[in-house]
Amino acid sequence: MDKYLVQVRVLGIMTQQGEREEVETLADGLLRIDGDHFELAYHEIAENENEEVKVKILLTKTGIGDEAECRIMKEGPVRSDMLFLKDSQTECLYVTPFGEMLLEVYTYSAEAVEEAGNLSVKLNYRLLSQGMPLSEAEVFISAKRKSCPQR
């Protein structure tokens, strides 16, 4: 298993009721690579909070092109465990300091490309609540290595 210190950039683009919103996060992180399995861990600041949220992203390449199964877990004042499987709908409990929501995630596509210790991920999905669409989303995640492999 190789480990890399990485610079993480996450760009989320949400479209809700015709309104488009972009949110960008930059952080230092750790990327572990074991064949077609990837684990990316970093911290982000919770929106409207001064507390850190631990983020862990687990990816497994499916063997079909760049397609991947992706799981994003957050712990802290904001908690969630979202699973992205192409052409599938999954459920997620999203917990914030203001309350919790049960969400459905319909994934149109989930792709990952790794090259020389750099990882790029693209997610395209719809969020729903009780079957009603909330938003369309695209998320672009990049992890660019800052160090040589550590074993």
C-alpha positions as CSV (number, residue, x, y, z in Angstrom):
1,M,0.0,0.0,0.0
2,D,1.4,3.4,-1.0
3,K,0.6,6.6,1.0
4,Y,0.9,10.1,-0.2
5,L,0.6,13.5,1.5
6,V,-1.8,15.4,-0.9
7,Q,-3.4,18.7,-1.6
8,V,-7.1,18.1,-1.8
9,R,-9.5,20.3,-3.8
10,V,-13.2,19.6,-3.7
11,L,-15.6,21.6,-6.0
12,G,-19.3,21.0,-5.5
13,I,-21.8,22.4,-7.9
14,M,-25.4,22.2,-6.8
15,T,-28.4,23.2,-8.8
16,Q,-31.6,23.7,-6.8
17,Q,-34.8,25.2,-8.2
18,G,-32.8,26.8,-11.1
19,E,-30.3,28.3,-8.7
20,R,-26.7,27.2,-9.1
21,E,-24.3,27.3,-6.1
22,E,-20.6,26.4,-6.1
23,V,-18.7,25.4,-3.0
24,E,-14.9,24.8,-3.0
25,T,-12.8,23.2,-0.2
26,L,-9.0,23.1,-0.1
27,A,-7.2,21.0,2.4
28,D,-4.1,18.9,3.1
29,G,-4.8,15.2,3.2
30,L,-3.5,11.7,3.1
31,L,-4.1,9.3,0.1
32,R,-3.7,5.6,0.5
33,I,-3.6,3.5,-2.7
34,D,-3.8,-0.3,-2.7
35,G,-4.3,-1.6,-6.3
36,D,-7.8,-0.4,-7.4
37,H,-8.7,0.7,-3.8
38,F,-8.2,4.3,-2.6
39,E,-8.7,6.0,0.7
40,L,-8.6,9.8,0.9
41,A,-8.7,11.5,4.4
42,Y,-8.8,15.2,5.2
43,H,-10.4,17.8,7.4
44,E,-12.8,20.6,6.4
45,I,-14.4,23.4,8.3
46,A,-18.2,22.9,8.8
47,E,-20.3,25.5,7.0
48,N,-21.2,28.3,9.5
49,E,-19.2,26.6,12.2
50,N,-15.7,26.9,13.5
51,E,-15.4,23.1,14.0
52,E,-13.6,20.6,11.9
53,V,-15.3,17.8,10.0
54,K,-13.3,14.7,9.4
55,V,-13.8,13.4,5.8
56,K,-13.0,10.0,4.5
57,I,-13.5,8.9,0.9
58,L,-13.3,5.3,0.0
59,L,-13.1,4.4,-3.7
60,T,-13.0,1.1,-5.5
61,K,-12.6,0.9,-9.3
62,T,-15.2,-1.4,-10.8
63,G,-13.0,-2.6,-13.8
64,I,-15.3,-0.8,-16.3
65,G,-13.4,2.1,-17.7
66,D,-13.0,4.8,-15.1
67,E,-16.2,3.7,-13.2
68,A,-15.9,3.5,-9.4
69,E,-17.9,2.9,-6.3
70,C,-17.5,5.8,-3.9
71,R,-18.4,6.2,-0.2
72,I,-18.0,9.6,1.5
73,M,-18.1,9.7,5.3
74,K,-18.2,12.8,7.4
75,E,-17.8,13.0,11.2
76,G,-18.1,16.1,13.4
77,P,-20.9,18.7,13.7
78,V,-22.0,17.5,10.3
79,R,-22.2,13.8,9.8
80,S,-23.2,11.7,6.8
81,D,-22.3,8.4,5.1
82,M,-23.1,8.7,1.4
83,L,-22.7,5.8,-1.1
84,F,-22.4,6.5,-4.8
85,L,-23.1,3.6,-7.2
86,K,-23.6,4.3,-10.9
87,D,-27.3,4.0,-12.0
88,S,-28.4,3.2,-8.4
89,Q,-30.3,4.9,-5.6
90,T,-29.0,4.7,-2.0
91,E,-30.1,6.3,1.3
92,C,-28.1,8.5,3.6
93,L,-28.8,10.1,7.0
94,Y,-27.5,13.6,6.9
95,V,-27.0,15.1,10.4
96,T,-26.3,18.8,11.1
97,P,-26.5,20.9,14.3
98,F,-29.9,22.1,13.0
99,G,-31.4,18.6,12.7
100,E,-31.2,15.5,10.5
101,M,-32.7,14.5,7.2
102,L,-33.0,11.1,5.5
103,L,-31.9,11.6,1.9
104,E,-31.9,9.5,-1.2
105,V,-28.9,9.7,-3.6
106,Y,-29.4,8.7,-7.2
107,T,-26.0,8.4,-8.9
108,Y,-25.8,9.1,-12.6
109,S,-22.0,8.5,-12.7
110,A,-19.0,8.0,-10.4
111,E,-15.6,8.0,-11.9
112,A,-12.1,7.9,-10.6
113,V,-8.7,8.2,-12.3
114,E,-5.3,7.7,-10.6
115,E,-2.0,8.5,-12.1
116,A,1.3,8.6,-10.4
117,G,-0.2,9.1,-6.9
118,N,-2.6,11.8,-8.1
119,L,-6.4,11.1,-7.9
120,S,-9.3,12.7,-9.7
121,V,-12.9,11.9,-8.9
122,K,-16.1,13.0,-10.6
123,L,-19.6,12.4,-9.1
124,N,-22.8,13.3,-10.8
125,Y,-26.0,12.7,-8.8
126,R,-29.4,13.8,-7.7
127,L,-30.4,14.3,-4.0
128,L,-34.0,13.5,-3.1
129,S,-36.1,13.6,0.1
130,Q,-39.1,11.2,0.3
131,G,-38.8,10.7,-3.4
132,M,-39.0,14.4,-4.2
133,P,-36.0,15.9,-6.0
134,L,-34.0,18.5,-3.9
135,S,-31.0,19.2,-6.2
136,E,-28.8,18.0,-9.0
137,A,-25.1,17.9,-8.1
138,E,-21.6,17.5,-9.6
139,V,-18.6,17.0,-7.3
140,F,-15.0,17.2,-8.5
141,I,-12.4,15.9,-6.1
142,S,-8.7,16.1,-6.8
143,A,-5.8,14.9,-4.6
144,K,-2.4,16.0,-5.9
145,R,0.6,14.5,-4.3
146,K,2.9,16.6,-2.2
147,S,5.4,13.8,-1.3
148,C,7.0,10.6,-2.5
149,P,5.3,7.4,-1.6
150,Q,5.4,6.2,2.0
151,R,5.0,2.6,2.9
